[in-house]
Amino acid sequence: MKHNGNQSQITAAPPVKGAKSGKGNLKQLLKALKPYTVHIILSFIFITVSTVLSVLAPQWVKMLTNEINDNALKQTINLETIANFAIILVIFYACNALCNYVSNFIMATVTQKFTRQIRADISHKINRVPLKYFDSHQYGDTLSVITNDVDTVGQSMDQAISSFFSSVTMLIGVLVAMFVTAWQMALTVLLIVPLMIVLLMIITKIALPQFKRNQEYLGELNGKVEENYSGQTVIQAFGAGERKTAEFEKSNTTMRKAVFKAQTLAGIMQPAMNFVSYFAYAAVCVVGGLLLNDKAISFGTISAFLIYINLFQSPMSQLAQAMNNLQMAAAASARVYEFLSQEELSDESEKSRKLLTCGEVTENGKSSAGNFVGVVKGDVEFKNVRFGYTPDRIIIPDFSAKIKAGMKVAIVGPTGAGKTTLVNLLMRFYELSGGDITIDGVSIQDMPREEIHDIFGMVLQDTWMFEGTIRENLLFSKTGVSDERLDEICKEAGIYHYIHTLPGGLDFYVENESSISGGQKQLLTIARAMAENSPLLILDEATSNVDTRTEEVIQRAMDKLTEGRTSFVIAHRLSTIKNADLILVMRDGNIIEQGNHNDLMEQNGFYATLYNSQFAAN
C-alpha cells in the first residue's frame, strides 16, 4: 500500500486560549487546579474561620479598653475581668494562627502536587514532540521551561492563591465589622478604597509585561549558559573565551535591567498601599475625635477601629503582593503552556505491530504481540522518497532504492548530501513529504513508531552515556541478557579489557560521562547496539572517534554484527565500507551512483574521486 507523502502525520495539541495574555494564562492555571477543588475549598474554610476570629478579636479589645478607660480614674479596675478578656484574646489569636497554618499547609501541598503534575506533563510532552521542535529551539531554553518556569509557577501560585482569598475574605469581614462598629468612620475608610484600587490597576498593568520579558530573558540566558558549557572545549581551542563571555555579559545585563524594572515596579505597590493606609489612619483619627467629642462613640470604639484599619490595610498589601505573584505565574505559565501546546506526533494507538523480531515469536510460532505479517527478514525499499525540513527547502527531491535482506548498504557522499536525513526518515524521526518506505513490503506509515525503533539498532556518531553503571548503559532498555553474553559482546566490541580495568567492572558507576574518553564511549555505544540484537542496523560514522588500530577491531566486530542482518552504514572513511554489498553514492539528495566498491572504482566516477582523494597522499 502506497501512502500519500503529503498526508501529515503530526497533530497539534489543543491550543491554549489566551496563551499570549496574562488573563488567559491565569484561566488555564485555574482550570488545571480543578482536580484539587476539595483541598482548596477546605483551605478556604480555614481561611474564613481565621478571618472571623481576626474580625471578632477587636471587639474584645474594644470591651477591654472600655473596661480600663471607665474604671481607671475610679481605681476600681477588676483584674479578674481584665484577665478573662486577655485569655479570650489569646485563645482567639492562637486559633487564628492554627487556622492560618493549616490553610497554608493545604495550599503548599496542592501547589507542590500541581507543579509535580506539570513536570510530568512536560516529561511526557518531550517524548511526543517531533525532532524538528528541538531543531528550532535551544536546549537551554527548553530546560529553563522545565526548571525555572515551572518553579516560578509553583512558588507564585503557592503564595498568591491563599493570600488572594485570605485578603478578599478579610476585606469583606473587616468592612462589615467597621460598619457594625461605627458606620461614620467606615464610610471615611471606604472613600479611600477607590484610590487603592486605581493604584493597584495602574501598577499591575505596567508591571505584567516586564515579568513576561523576565522569563523570556531567563530562557535566553540559560540557552547561553548551556551553549557555553557544552562547547567549552571548542571555545578554549579557538580562543573565543572573551567573545563568548562578552555575549553572556550582554544577555546577563539585559536580564539584570529587566529584573530591576519588574522588581522596582512591584516594589512600588507596598509603599503605595502604606501611604493610602496612613492617610486612612489620619482621616479616621479626625472623624473619630469629632465623634468622641460628641459622645457618639467610646474610646474603645476608636481603639477597635484602629485595629480594623490595620487589618484592612494588611489584606490590601497582601492583595498587591498576590497580584505580583499572579503576574509572575502568568508570565511563567505562558512559556509552560506554549511548550505544552506544541504540535505532537500523531496518535498511533490504533496501529498494531506488523512485523516481529525472533524474540517475539512463541514456541508454537504464534505472535506474542498481536496481529503481524511475519518475522522481519530485512527487505527495504525506498519509493520516490521526497523530503524537506521546511516546505520551501527540499533536501531529498526523489529517492528510490531496493535493498535485499542481509545486505550491508553503505551510504556515502559529501556533507549535506542527505545521508543522515535518509536514515532519520527510515527511523521515522521525520515524516516523509512524499513517496514511501517499506520494510518487507509493509509501509512504515502502517507501523507504529515503537515497532520501527525495535526493529533497528543504532550506533550514532554522537555518543551518549547517562548516569548509571556500565551494565545499565550497555543494556539500557534491553532485558534478559546474561553476564556471560554481555562479556562476549564486550570482547567483540573491543571494550572488555577497558571495562575490567575500572573499579567494579560492569558495575562501575558513571557519574560524569566526561570521565570516559570519546573513543571508549564510542565502543560502549557499539556494544549497546550488539546487546540490542535488532534485525536491522544503522551505523552512522560508528568508528569516527577511534584510532586506526581500534578501528580494525571494531570493523571485524561490525562484520560479525552485520552478518545476516540488513545494515545501513554512513561513512566518510571510505576504507571502512569497501566490503559493503551495496554502496549508494548521494549528492544533493539523489543517488548518482550505486554498486559495490570494485564496480564503482571501475566506473571512475564521483565515488572514485572521493575514494582517491582520501588516499592521495599514498
Salt bridges, closest charged atoms under 4 A:
ASP141 OD1 - ARG335 NH2 3.07
ASP149 OD2 - ARG335 NE 2.64
ASP151 OD1 - ARG119 NH2 2.26
GLU227 OE1 - LYS244 NZ 3.16
GLU247 OE2 - ARG243 NH1 3.05
GLU247 OE1 - LYS244 NZ 3.20
GLU343 OE2 - LYS132 NZ 2.72
GLU344 OE2 - LYS125 NZ 2.72
GLU344 OE1 - ARG128 NE 3.19
GLU348 OE2 - LYS351 NZ 3.21
GLU348 OE2 - ARG428 NH2 2.65
GLU348 OE1 - ARG449 NH1 3.29
GLU360 OE2 - ARG353 NH2 3.01
GLU431 OE2 - ARG428 NH2 3.09
GLU431 OE2 - ARG449 NH2 3.13
ASP446 OD1 - HIS3 NE2 2.80
ASP454 OD2 - ARG353 NH1 3.27
ASP483 OD1 - ARG471 NH1 2.55
GLU488 OE1 - ARG485 NH1 3.19
GLU492 OE2 - ARG485 NH1 3.81
GLU492 OE2 - LYS560 NZ 3.24
ASP507 OD1 - ARG471 NH2 3.07
GLU513 OE1 - LYS521 NZ 3.87
GLU541 OE2 - HIS572 ND1 3.20
GLU551 OE1 - ARG573 NH1 2.10
ASP559 OD1 - LYS408 NZ 3.38
